[in-house]
Amino acid sequence: MFYAGEPSKLTLNGYMPIGVTSFEIMQGEIVANITTSSGVTRISFTSNVPLSGNISISDGVKRVEVVAQQNEVLISEF
């Protein structure tokens, strides 16, 4: 997406599971903390491009838009 440049855009439908206690979109990674019967698990995804945005942690189906901007990729829920 980022490498294709503005105004590239992608819309995704995904499911946020029960137990997600935090979901952070940071400069170079996305980090989620999930509580399970075994304890808290941290899942991290790294990115080769700068990221920004916000996704709520409420469980259920999410419609997410990923948009290439001039200097970053914006990830937002709508």
N, C-alpha and C positions, 0 to 999 in steps of 0.2 A: 504494500500500500504506500508506504512512505516514499519508496524509491520511484514509484509511478508519479508521485507529486500531486499537487493540488489539481483539481478538486476530487481526487479519488475518494470513494466512499464505499463502505461495506456495512450491511445490516445483518445482524445475527440474532437468532433466537436461541436462548440457552436456559438452563435450569440451575438456580441457586439452591443447593441442598440445605436441609435443616442442619443446624450445628455450626454454621459459619459464624465466627465471632468477630472477624475483621477481614476486610478486603481492601487492600491498598494498591493504588496505581501510582508508582513512583517514577522518577526520571528514567531508569533503565530496567525496571522490573515490575512485575505484578506479584503481590504476596497475599496469601490467604491463610488464616488460622482457622482450623476446624476442630471442634470438640467431638470426640467419639467416645465409645465405652472404654477405649484404651488410653484416653487422655487427649491432650491437645497436639494436633499435627500441624506443622507449618509446610505449606506448599509454595514454591517460588518458581516463577517463569521469568527468564531474562530476555531482554530485547536488545537488538542491535541499533535501535533508533530511539530517540527521546519520546517518552510517553507522558500524558497527563489525562486527568479525568476522574470520575467518581461513579461507583456502582453501589447501590444500597445492599445491605446484607440480609434483607428480608427474604425468606425462602419463597420459591416459586419460579415461574417462567419469567425471564427477563428478555426484553427486546433492546439490543445494544447496537449503537451506531459507532463505527470506527471511521474517522475522517482524517485524511492526510492534510496537514496544514503546512505552512511554509517551513517551520522549524521543528515540528513535532507531529505526533499522531494523537488526536483527541479521542478518548473512549468515553461514551456517555450512554446513560440509560434513558429510554423514552417510551 
